[in-house]
């Protein structure tokens, strides 16, 4: 309402004060100015009374409008400021919440980084310790490898040693068996080739000669046999039959056993005695004769033991493919699949022919020491073999000395005693 009144007054003033078109008028000079001044004064008084004067003397439209407008504007400004303050505080709270979370995350990250740095340092120290331990362990392993690493030669020695025990037992068994068999011949043993005396032995030996060993070219072509015997002259050639190979191939050809028997007869000159009837043994002279036969068999066994050992050491043993392969790798073409005691020892000796044996000596001092131990063990074994053979040779010397004493005392009274092998 106040605004409508104020607008009406302003409109009236505008109409009143608006310039009118100029026209000629007749008026009293000064009256118009006085009237206008009065109207203006009344108008101003009216305006002051209605719009400017404050109650209770006036209407106070303008002050009231101004006050109202100011209050509204102030209220609006206060509300806007309050909203701004609220929004600002809320944003600050949100900012602080976000900033607090960021600070917490940053603090957590810094703490994690610190822990991670500590962990990295600990890992570094652990790695350093592990590296030191690994290095120490590797140094120990390298040293142990140098000191205890198996060598090819050591493996070969060990491989051959597996079969040495069995072939040694085989050699002793063959030597003992040959001695027992030939003692049976010397004493007309039951089932021996001389059970019935020298005639039977001669017939058996002749049949072997004719069917196995005879050379039809000998004796001017009148050797009493046909051509094509399997072991020509094997009974008279110890250089070939006994020493031509490291192992006598009895495992592939049983006739070599008979060839060995014939060699024994031909080397030591066995003489089979004539059997003495049971009723004749009552005579003192024949009892002495029998004792002389036993003395003869004893001396023949002592002499035969020298060659029995040679045969026993060259008798095939158990299958040993490793030893055969080892010899073949050294270029040996006649290596036996069942090597004898002699062949196994020879395979050990042949390793010394291989240049790699000496090249490997440069590996380490422990390798050289181990090879030295192997060779010392091998030397000890050979020394025992030499001692064993020396003992057997000593027995032969005992028999020789005894026969020499008997001969000087004139005690050779019988044909059997005169056939002793040693003078």
VOLUM-415226 format. One record per residue (C-alpha): residue number from 1; residue in three letters; x, y, z. Coordinates in pm, 1 decimal. Layout:
LOVO    n  res         X         Y         Z
LOVO  NUM  Ala         X         Y         Z
...
This chain:
LOVO    n  res         X         Y         Z
LOVO    1  Unk       0.0       0.0       0.0
LOVO    2  Unk     276.6     238.4      89.7
LOVO    3  Unk     448.8     159.0    -236.7
LOVO    4  Unk     128.9     246.9    -434.1
LOVO    5  Unk      90.6     582.8    -263.1
LOVO    6  Unk     449.0     668.9    -321.3
LOVO    7  Unk     411.9     583.2    -685.5
LOVO    8  Unk     103.2     806.9    -720.2
LOVO    9  Unk     279.8    1108.3    -570.2
LOVO   10  Unk     574.8    1063.0    -796.2
LOVO   11  Unk     341.7    1045.5   -1094.5
LOVO   12  Unk     164.0    1363.0    -993.5
LOVO   13  Unk     489.1    1548.1    -954.3
LOVO   14  Unk     596.1    1428.2   -1292.0
LOVO   15  Unk     276.7    1555.2   -1457.4
LOVO   16  Unk     294.3    1876.1   -1274.2
LOVO   17  Unk     650.8    1951.4   -1341.3
LOVO   18  Unk     650.4    1831.2   -1701.1
LOVO   19  Unk     709.9    2119.7   -1944.3
LOVO   20  Unk     410.6    2227.4   -2150.6
LOVO   21  Unk     419.0    2370.3   -2495.2
LOVO   22  Unk     492.8    2740.0   -2490.4
LOVO   23  Unk     198.1    2982.9   -2563.8
LOVO   24  Unk     137.1    3351.4   -2520.8
LOVO   25  Unk     -29.6    3433.2   -2186.0
LOVO   26  Unk    -126.5    3748.9   -2015.3
LOVO   27  Unk     -38.8    3735.1   -1649.4
LOVO   28  Unk      61.4    3958.5   -1372.4
LOVO   29  Unk     426.3    3963.7   -1330.3
LOVO   30  Unk     537.9    3781.9   -1019.7
LOVO   31  Unk     207.4    3617.0    -941.9
LOVO   32  Unk     288.3    3298.0   -1116.4
LOVO   33  Unk     620.0    3262.1    -937.0
LOVO   34  Unk     454.2    3318.9    -605.9
LOVO   35  Unk     189.5    3065.2    -681.4
LOVO   36  Unk     442.7    2812.7    -800.7
LOVO   37  Unk     654.6    2867.5    -495.8
LOVO   38  Unk     356.8    2815.5    -272.2
LOVO   39  Unk     256.5    2500.9    -450.7
LOVO   40  Unk     604.9    2366.5    -428.9
LOVO   41  Unk     622.3    2447.9     -59.9
LOVO   42  Unk     293.0    2275.3       5.9
LOVO   43  Unk     401.5    1982.3    -197.7
LOVO   44  Unk     727.0    1951.9      -8.2
LOVO   45  Unk     540.7    1982.6     318.0
LOVO   46  Unk     304.6    1709.7     201.6
LOVO   47  Unk     594.9    1488.6     104.0
LOVO   48  Unk     764.8    1554.7     433.8
LOVO   49  Unk     448.9    1482.4     625.6
LOVO   50  Unk     361.8    1163.8     438.0
LOVO   51  Unk     686.0    1018.7     332.2
LOVO   52  Unk     968.5    1162.9     529.5
LOVO   53  Unk     837.4    1244.0     878.0
LOVO   54  Unk     838.8     950.4    1111.0
LOVO   55  Unk     540.0     854.1    1319.5
LOVO   56  Unk     362.9     980.2    1519.1
LOVO   57  Unk     379.1    1321.6    1344.0
LOVO   58  Unk     401.7    1193.0     990.3
LOVO   59  Unk     315.5     901.5     768.7
LOVO   60  Unk     680.6     781.0     746.3
LOVO   61  Unk     627.8     605.8     421.9
LOVO   62  Unk     985.0     639.9     294.9
LOVO   63  Unk    1154.9     582.6     628.2
LOVO   64  Unk     927.4     292.6     685.9
LOVO   65  Unk     996.6     157.9     336.4
LOVO   66  Unk    1363.8     224.0     382.7
LOVO   67  Unk    1366.4      63.4     720.7
LOVO   68  Unk    1165.9    -228.8     593.1
LOVO   69  Unk    1380.8    -265.0     286.7
LOVO   70  Unk    1691.6    -235.9     497.4
LOVO   71  Unk    1563.7    -491.9     742.0
LOVO   72  Unk    1464.3    -730.6     465.4
LOVO   73  Unk    1794.3    -682.9     291.3
LOVO   74  Unk    1977.5    -723.1     620.5
LOVO   75  Unk    1779.1   -1034.5     695.9
LOVO   76  Unk    1851.7   -1168.6     351.1
LOVO   77  Unk    2217.7   -1078.5     392.0
LOVO   78  Unk    2225.7   -1235.0     735.8
LOVO   79  Unk    2060.4   -1548.1     599.3
LOVO   80  Unk    2302.6   -1556.1     305.8
LOVO   81  Unk    2594.2   -1498.2     543.4
LOVO   82  Unk    2459.6   -1766.7     772.2
LOVO   83  Unk    2423.6   -2005.3     478.5
LOVO   84  Unk    2770.8   -1909.1     360.8
LOVO   85  Unk    2905.9   -1959.8     710.6
LOVO   86  Unk    2730.5   -2293.5     735.2
LOVO   87  Unk    2859.8   -2402.2     395.3
LOVO   88  Unk    3204.5   -2272.6     483.5
LOVO   89  Unk    3205.1   -2454.9     813.9
LOVO   90  Unk    3070.7   -2768.5     649.9
LOVO   91  Unk    3336.1   -2745.9     381.8
LOVO   92  Unk    3598.0   -2684.1     642.8
LOVO   93  Unk    3467.3   -2984.6     833.7
LOVO   94  Unk    3470.2   -3192.1     513.9
LOVO   95  Unk    3814.3   -3057.4     433.6
LOVO   96  Unk    3933.6   -3144.8     782.7
LOVO   97  Unk    3783.0   -3491.6     759.5
LOVO   98  Unk    3947.4   -3541.6     421.4
LOVO   99  Unk    4266.2   -3382.4     543.2
LOVO  100  Unk    4258.2   -3591.1     862.7
LOVO  101  Unk    4214.1   -3908.6     656.3
LOVO  102  Unk    4491.5   -3793.2     424.9
LOVO  103  Unk    4713.1   -3715.9     724.7
LOVO  104  Unk    4631.1   -4053.8     875.3
LOVO  105  Unk    4703.2   -4227.8     545.5
LOVO  106  Unk    5021.9   -4029.5     507.7
LOVO  107  Unk    5117.9   -4112.8     865.3
LOVO  108  Unk    5040.3   -4477.5     799.3
LOVO  109  Unk    5239.2   -4464.2     478.8
LOVO  110  Unk    5531.5   -4295.3     651.8
LOVO  111  Unk    5513.8   -4553.5     929.3
LOVO  112  Unk    5493.1   -4833.9     673.0
LOVO  113  Unk    5780.3   -4681.3     482.5
LOVO  114  Unk    5980.6   -4665.7     802.3
LOVO  115  Unk    5894.7   -5028.0     881.3
LOVO  116  Unk    5960.8   -5123.8     522.1
LOVO  117  Unk    6295.5   -4947.4     537.7
LOVO  118  Unk    6373.9   -5135.3     857.9
LOVO  119  Unk    6261.3   -5457.4     692.5
LOVO  120  Unk    6476.9   -5383.1     390.7
LOVO  121  Unk    6773.0   -5319.3     614.7
LOVO  122  Unk    6703.4   -5640.0     803.4
LOVO  123  Unk    6665.1   -5824.8     474.8
LOVO  124  Unk    6992.7   -5673.7     363.0
LOVO  125  Unk    7163.6   -5791.5     680.0
LOVO  126  Unk    6997.8   -6133.8     648.4
LOVO  127  Unk    7106.9   -6156.8     286.8
LOVO  128  Unk    7457.5   -6059.2     384.1
LOVO  129  Unk    7463.7   -6325.1     655.5
LOVO  130  Unk    7317.5   -6584.6     420.7
LOVO  131  Unk    7571.0   -6492.9     154.9
LOVO  132  Unk    7852.2   -6527.7     404.2
LOVO  133  Unk    7715.8   -6862.9     518.7
LOVO  134  Unk    7665.2   -6981.6     162.7
LOVO  135  Unk    8013.9   -6872.4      72.8
LOVO  136  Unk    8156.8   -7053.8     372.8
LOVO  137  Unk    7954.2   -7363.3     284.3
LOVO  138  Unk    8065.1   -7347.6     -77.6
LOVO  139  Unk    8425.7   -7315.1      28.5
LOVO  140  Unk    8384.2   -7619.2     252.1
LOVO  141  Unk    8213.0   -7809.2     -29.6
LOVO  142  Unk    8485.8   -7716.7    -275.7
LOVO  143  Unk    8748.5   -7827.4     -29.5
LOVO  144  Unk    8560.1   -8148.5      40.2
LOVO  145  Unk    8516.3   -8209.4    -331.9
LOVO  146  Unk    8885.9   -8164.8    -387.0
LOVO  147  Unk    8965.3   -8389.6     -94.8
LOVO  148  Unk    8701.5   -8659.6    -132.4
LOVO  149  Unk    8586.2   -8645.1    -495.2
LOVO  150  Unk    8593.7   -8994.6    -647.2
LOVO  151  Unk    8829.6   -9037.4    -938.8
LOVO  152  Unk    8798.8   -9264.7   -1237.3
LOVO  153  Unk    9100.6   -9459.4   -1120.9
LOVO  154  Unk    8952.9   -9500.4    -773.8
LOVO  155  Unk    8628.2   -9633.6    -919.6
LOVO  156  Unk    8824.5   -9874.0   -1137.3
LOVO  157  Unk    9027.1   -9998.7    -842.6
LOVO  158  Unk    8708.4  -10048.5    -642.2
LOVO  159  Unk    8530.2  -10220.9    -929.2
LOVO  160  Unk    8814.6  -10464.8    -981.1
LOVO  161  Unk    8839.8  -10526.1    -606.1
LOVO  162  Unk    8484.2  -10662.4    -603.6
LOVO  163  Unk    8593.5  -10962.9    -806.5
LOVO  164  Unk    8940.4  -11005.6    -657.2
LOVO  165  Unk    8818.4  -11200.3    -353.0
LOVO  166  Unk    8621.2  -11456.8    -556.5
LOVO  167  Unk    8897.9  -11508.3    -813.0
LOVO  168  Unk    9151.0  -11553.8    -531.7
LOVO  169  Unk    8934.0  -11827.3    -381.1
LOVO  170  Unk    8896.1  -11983.0    -725.3
LOVO  171  Unk    9273.2  -11979.3    -777.2
LOVO  172  Unk    9333.4  -12152.6    -443.7
LOVO  173  Unk    9062.0  -12411.1    -515.6
LOVO  174  Unk    9208.9  -12493.0    -857.5
LOVO  175  Unk    9560.6  -12516.8    -716.0
LOVO  176  Unk    9441.0  -12749.8    -440.7
LOVO  177  Unk    9235.1  -12955.2    -686.4
LOVO  178  Unk    9527.1  -13006.1    -924.8
LOVO  179  Unk    9749.8  -13113.1    -636.2
LOVO  180  Unk    9490.3  -13363.6    -515.5
LOVO  181  Unk    9432.4  -13500.8    -865.5
LOVO  182  Unk    9800.9  -13552.2    -940.7
LOVO  183  Unk    9865.0  -13697.6    -596.0
LOVO  184  Unk    9603.3  -13957.4    -683.6
LOVO  185  Unk    9804.3  -14040.6    -997.0
LOVO  186  Unk   10128.2  -14065.2    -796.8
LOVO  187  Unk    9967.4  -14304.7    -544.8
LOVO  188  Unk    9745.6  -14508.8    -783.1
LOVO  189  Unk    9430.5  -14351.2    -639.9
LOVO  190  Unk    9093.0  -14509.5    -708.5
LOVO  191  Unk    8932.2  -14343.4   -1009.5
LOVO  192  Unk    9258.1  -14174.5   -1115.8
LOVO  193  Unk    9422.1  -14215.0   -1455.3
LOVO  194  Unk    9687.0  -14438.1   -1291.1
LOVO  195  Unk    9462.7  -14660.0   -1078.9
LOVO  196  Unk    9597.6  -14969.6   -1256.5
LOVO  197  Unk    9950.3  -14845.7   -1290.1
LOVO  198  Unk   10171.6  -14671.9   -1545.2
LOVO  199  Unk   10024.1  -14866.4   -1838.5
LOVO  200  Unk    9681.6  -14714.7   -1784.3
LOVO  201  Unk    9830.5  -14366.3   -1744.2
LOVO  202  Unk   10027.8  -14402.8   -2065.5
LOVO  203  Unk    9717.4  -14516.6   -2256.7
LOVO  204  Unk    9510.8  -14223.4   -2126.2
LOVO  205  Unk    9777.4  -13972.2   -2210.8
LOVO  206  Unk    9830.2  -14119.1   -2556.8
LOVO  207  Unk    9459.5  -14095.7   -2634.4
LOVO  208  Unk    9458.7  -13728.6   -2527.9
LOVO  209  Unk    9761.8  -13662.8   -2738.7
LOVO  210  Unk    9618.7  -13831.7   -3045.5
LOVO  211  Unk    9272.8  -13666.5   -3030.1
LOVO  212  Unk    9354.1  -13321.0   -2893.9
LOVO  213  Unk    9718.0  -13214.3   -2910.6
LOVO  214  Unk    9887.4  -13411.5   -3185.7
LOVO  215  Unk   10048.9  -13218.4   -3469.3
LOVO  216  Unk   10035.8  -13432.7   -3782.8
LOVO  217  Unk   10335.5  -13247.5   -3925.3
LOVO  218  Unk   10570.0  -13363.3   -3651.2
LOVO  219  Unk   10787.4  -13677.2   -3660.6
LOVO  220  Unk   10821.1  -13637.9   -4032.8
LOVO  221  Unk   10449.2  -13653.3   -4080.2
LOVO  222  Unk   10421.1  -13980.4   -3884.1
LOVO  223  Unk   10276.8  -13847.1   -3558.4
LOVO  224  Unk   10008.2  -14111.3   -3531.5
LOVO  225  Unk    9715.8  -13873.8   -3573.7
LOVO  226  Unk    9509.9  -13697.0   -3834.0
LOVO  227  Unk    9514.9  -13327.2   -3909.1
LOVO  228  Unk    9277.7  -13078.2   -3750.1
LOVO  229  Unk    9315.2  -13138.3   -3377.7
LOVO  230  Unk    9165.0  -12849.3   -3173.1
LOVO  231  Unk    9463.0  -12774.2   -2946.6
LOVO  232  Unk    9768.1  -12865.4   -3148.8
LOVO  233  Unk   10082.2  -12876.1   -2929.0
LOVO  234  Unk    9896.7  -12707.3   -2642.0
LOVO  235  Unk   10041.6  -12971.2   -2404.4
LOVO  236  Unk   10402.3  -12878.3   -2485.6
LOVO  237  Unk   10381.6  -12499.8   -2522.1
LOVO  238  Unk   10341.9  -12337.5   -2178.7
LOVO  239  Unk   10442.2  -12007.3   -2337.6
LOVO  240  Unk   10111.6  -12019.2   -2525.0
LOVO  241  Unk    9883.2  -12237.9   -2313.0
LOVO  242  Unk    9971.1  -12082.6   -1976.1
LOVO  243  Unk   10126.4  -11746.3   -2050.5
LOVO  244  Unk    9976.3  -11655.6   -2388.2
LOVO  245  Unk    9671.2  -11506.4   -2219.1
LOVO  246  Unk    9593.9  -11356.2   -1882.9
LOVO  247  Unk    9307.4  -11604.0   -1843.8
LOVO  248  Unk    9321.3  -11963.8   -1966.6
LOVO  249  Unk    8989.4  -11994.3   -2157.8
LOVO  250  Unk    8861.9  -12301.5   -1972.6
LOVO  251  Unk    8518.7  -12140.6   -1959.5
LOVO  252  Unk    8489.7  -12150.9   -2338.5
LOVO  253  Unk    8688.9  -12469.8   -2411.9
LOVO  254  Unk    8701.0  -12748.3   -2147.1
LOVO  255  Unk    8986.1  -12917.3   -2337.5
LOVO  256  Unk    9219.4  -12653.5   -2193.9
LOVO  257  Unk    9184.4  -12833.5   -1860.1
LOVO  258  Unk    9330.2  -13148.8   -2015.3
LOVO  259  Unk    9601.9  -12941.8   -2182.3
LOVO  260  Unk    9697.6  -12802.7   -1841.5
LOVO  261  Unk    9716.0  -13155.2   -1694.9
LOVO  262  Unk    9942.5  -13269.7   -1974.2
LOVO  263  Unk   10163.5  -12965.2   -1925.6
LOVO  264  Unk   10202.1  -13054.0   -1558.2
LOVO  265  Unk   10309.1  -13408.4   -1647.4
LOVO  266  Unk   10552.4  -13282.3   -1909.1
LOVO  267  Unk   10701.6  -13013.1   -1686.7
LOVO  268  Unk   10760.6  -13206.4   -1365.7
LOVO  269  Unk   10791.2  -13561.4   -1505.6
LOVO  270  Unk   10532.5  -13752.0   -1310.5
LOVO  271  Unk   10595.5  -14126.6   -1294.0
LOVO  272  Unk   10302.3  -14343.2   -1194.3
LOVO  273  Unk   10411.3  -14645.4    -982.4
LOVO  274  Unk   10283.5  -14998.6   -1022.1
LOVO  275  Unk   10016.4  -15090.7    -767.1
LOVO  276  Unk   10124.5  -15325.4    -484.4
LOVO  277  Unk    9884.1  -15613.3    -414.2
LOVO  278  Unk    9722.0  -15617.1     -72.9
LOVO  279  Unk    9877.2  -15950.0      29.6
LOVO  280  Unk   10223.8  -15828.2     -78.8
LOVO  281  Unk   10216.5  -15530.3     157.9
LOVO  282  Unk   10295.4  -15766.5     442.2
LOVO  283  Unk   10655.5  -15785.9     323.6
LOVO  284  Unk   10878.6  -15522.8     492.6
LOVO  285  Unk   11051.0  -15437.5     162.8
LOVO  286  Unk   10722.2  -15354.5      -5.5
LOVO  287  Unk   10613.8  -15149.6     292.2
LOVO  288  Unk   10928.3  -14945.7     245.2
LOVO  289  Unk   10852.4  -14923.3    -124.1
LOVO  290  Unk   10509.7  -14782.9     -44.9
LOVO  291  Unk   10660.6  -14525.8     185.0
LOVO  292  Unk   10905.3  -14427.1     -86.7
LOVO  293  Unk   10609.8  -14378.1    -321.5
LOVO  294  Unk   10449.9  -14144.9     -68.3
LOVO  295  Unk   10773.2  -13951.1     -31.0
LOVO  296  Unk   10786.9  -13923.8    -407.9
LOVO  297  Unk   10426.3  -13796.4    -420.1
LOVO  298  Unk   10509.6  -13541.0    -149.6
LOVO  299  Unk   10802.3  -13400.1    -341.5
LOVO  300  Unk   10605.0  -13400.7    -665.5
LOVO  301  Unk   10325.9  -13205.5    -496.7
LOVO  302  Unk   10576.4  -12950.1    -363.0
LOVO  303  Unk   10717.2  -12902.8    -712.2
LOVO  304  Unk   10375.4  -12910.6    -874.2
LOVO  305  Unk   10249.4  -12638.8    -638.2
LOVO  306  Unk   10467.3  -12390.0    -827.1
LOVO  307  Unk   10283.6  -12451.7   -1151.1
LOVO  308  Unk    9948.3  -12517.1    -983.4
LOVO  309  Unk    9955.0  -12156.9    -862.8
LOVO  310  Unk   10023.7  -12034.1   -1214.6
LOVO  311  Unk    9724.2  -12229.7   -1344.8
LOVO  312  Unk    9500.6  -12127.5   -1053.7
LOVO  313  Unk    9574.2  -11757.7   -1095.8
LOVO  314  Unk    9482.5  -11786.8   -1464.9
LOVO  315  Unk    9161.7  -11986.8   -1413.5
LOVO  316  Unk    8839.6  -11802.5   -1512.9
LOVO  317  Unk    8642.9  -11659.5   -1223.6
LOVO  318  Unk    8293.5  -11510.9   -1207.9
LOVO  319  Unk    8153.5  -11287.9   -1482.4
LOVO  320  Unk    8302.1  -10937.4   -1458.6
LOVO  321  Unk    8187.8  -10730.3   -1757.3
LOVO  322  Unk    8332.0  -10410.9   -1604.8
LOVO  323  Unk    8682.0  -10554.9   -1599.7
LOVO  324  Unk    8643.1  -10681.8   -1955.3
LOVO  325  Unk    8521.0  -10339.4   -2073.6
LOVO  326  Unk    8807.1  -10170.8   -1888.2
LOVO  327  Unk    9068.5  -10385.3   -2060.6
LOVO  328  Unk    8901.8  -10343.7   -2397.6
LOVO  329  Unk    8912.2   -9966.4   -2352.6
LOVO  330  Unk    9290.2  -10002.3   -2321.6
LOVO  331  Unk    9302.4  -10179.6   -2658.3
LOVO  332  Unk    9315.2  -10539.7   -2527.3
LOVO  333  Unk    9134.7  -10763.5   -2777.7
LOVO  334  Unk    9133.9  -11096.7   -2588.6
LOVO  335  Unk    8986.2  -10978.3   -2257.3
LOVO  336  Unk    8787.7  -11260.7   -2099.5
LOVO  337  Unk    8428.5  -11209.1   -1984.6
LOVO  338  Unk    8518.0  -11411.0   -1671.9
LOVO  339  Unk    8860.8  -11273.3   -1585.0
LOVO  340  Unk    9103.3  -11463.6   -1368.1
LOVO  341  Unk    9288.5  -11336.2   -1065.0
LOVO  342  Unk    9585.6  -11264.2   -1287.6
LOVO  343  Unk    9375.0  -11074.4   -1543.8
LOVO  344  Unk    9215.1  -10854.5   -1278.9
LOVO  345  Unk    9560.2  -10762.3   -1148.6
LOVO  346  Unk    9668.4  -10696.7   -1505.2
LOVO  347  Unk    9371.6  -10463.4   -1561.6
LOVO  348  Unk    9491.4  -10261.1   -1263.5
LOVO  349  Unk    9841.1  -10244.9   -1401.3
LOVO  350  Unk    9718.4  -10141.8   -1745.5
LOVO  351  Unk    9567.6   -9827.4   -1599.7
LOVO  352  Unk    9921.3   -9699.6   -1555.1
LOVO  353  Unk    9960.5   -9711.3   -1933.0
LOVO  354  Unk    9683.2   -9456.1   -1979.6
LOVO  355  Unk    9813.6   -9095.7   -2007.5
LOVO  356  Unk    9498.2   -8965.3   -1837.9
LOVO  357  Unk    9610.6   -9138.9   -1519.2
LOVO  358  Unk    9901.1   -8896.2   -1494.3
LOVO  359  Unk    9703.6   -8596.7   -1618.6
LOVO  360  Unk    9450.8   -8650.1   -1338.9
LOVO  361  Unk    9730.5   -8631.9   -1083.8
LOVO  362  Unk    9714.3   -8254.5   -1128.1
LOVO  363  Unk    9356.3   -8233.2    -995.0
LOVO  364  Unk    9449.3   -8199.2    -629.4
LOVO  365  Unk    9690.7   -8330.1    -373.1
LOVO  366  Unk    9417.5   -8550.3    -223.3
LOVO  367  Unk    9372.5   -8724.3    -560.0
LOVO  368  Unk    9740.5   -8803.7    -566.8
LOVO  369  Unk    9724.7   -8927.8    -208.5
LOVO  370  Unk    9433.1   -9158.5    -284.4
LOVO  371  Unk    9610.3   -9301.7    -587.2
LOVO  372  Unk    9914.0   -9355.8    -372.4
LOVO  373  Unk    9700.1   -9547.8    -123.8
LOVO  374  Unk    9558.0   -9762.2    -403.7
LOVO  375  Unk    9903.0   -9842.5    -532.7
LOVO  376  Unk   10029.6   -9918.8    -184.2
LOVO  377  Unk    9739.0  -10158.5    -130.5
LOVO  378  Unk    9814.8  -10318.7    -465.7
LOVO  379  Unk   10182.7  -10345.8    -373.8
LOVO  380  Unk   10092.9  -10505.8     -39.9
LOVO  381  Unk    9880.8  -10763.5    -219.6
LOVO  382  Unk   10166.2  -10845.1    -457.6
LOVO  383  Unk   10407.5  -10873.5    -165.9
LOVO  384  Unk   10182.8  -11134.5      -7.7
LOVO  385  Unk   10173.3  -11317.4    -340.4
LOVO  386  Unk   10552.4  -11310.8    -348.5
LOVO  387  Unk   10571.8  -11435.1      10.1
LOVO  388  Unk   10335.5  -11718.3     -78.6
LOVO  389  Unk   10543.3  -11819.8    -378.3
LOVO  390  Unk   10863.0  -11786.6    -178.1
LOVO  391  Unk   10724.6  -12032.2      77.8
LOVO  392  Unk   10651.0  -12282.3    -197.2
LOVO  393  Unk   10995.3  -12234.3    -347.4
LOVO  394  Unk   11139.5  -12291.8       1.3
LOVO  395  Unk   10959.8  -12628.7      13.4
LOVO  396  Unk   11122.9  -12721.3    -315.9
LOVO  397  Unk   11462.5  -12623.0    -175.5
LOVO  398  Unk   11393.4  -12842.5     126.2
LOVO  399  Unk   11321.0  -13136.7    -101.5
LOVO  400  Unk   11629.2  -13060.8    -310.6
LOVO  401  Unk   11849.2  -13045.0      -3.1
LOVO  402  Unk   11705.1  -13372.8     126.9
LOVO  403  Unk   11763.9  -13549.0    -204.5
LOVO  404  Unk   12118.3  -13414.8    -219.9
LOVO  405  Unk   12188.9  -13553.8     126.0
LOVO  406  Unk   12037.6  -13892.3      37.9
LOVO  407  Unk   12239.5  -13907.1    -281.1
LOVO  408  Unk   12562.2  -13835.4     -98.6
LOVO  409  Unk   12480.7  -14101.7     159.0
LOVO  410  Unk   12404.8  -14363.4    -109.7
LOVO  411  Unk   12040.1  -14417.4     -10.8
LOVO  412  Unk   11895.2  -14419.5    -365.1
LOVO  413  Unk   11815.5  -14792.4    -365.7
LOVO  414  Unk   11488.6  -14807.6    -561.5
LOVO  415  Unk   11370.3  -14696.8    -902.8
LOVO  416  Unk   11089.3  -14492.4    -750.5
LOVO  417  Unk   11325.8  -14298.4    -530.5
LOVO  418  Unk   11561.6  -14243.0    -821.0
LOVO  419  Unk   11281.6  -14064.1   -1009.0
LOVO  420  Unk   11254.8  -13773.2    -764.8
LOVO  421  Unk   11233.6  -13445.7    -956.7
LOVO  422  Unk   11500.5  -13256.1    -767.5
LOVO  423  Unk   11867.8  -13338.1    -730.4
